[in-house]
Amino acid sequence: MKNLTQYLQSFETGESVRYFVNEFDTTGKKIYNGTVISIEEDHIIVNVPEISDHLYFDEDNIDFLKHV
């Protein structure tokens, strides 16, 4: 992503987001609901209750996180 900082700034702490995961043992994608808990200059932390309360998203995986 060319401007990660600008994209991260489009999120707000407490915002509801969706995390899209490729399921390797099934067809299609799994979608999880989460909440932004922290926004930093180069990463974002999201609470996805079904997975973890501290998922780290940066330039390598931010494309899996979308605004609701």
Secondary structure, 3 states (H helix, E strand, C coil): CCCHHHHHCCCCCCCEEEEEEECCCCCCEEEEEEEEEEECCCCEEEEECCCEEEEEECCCCHHHEEEC
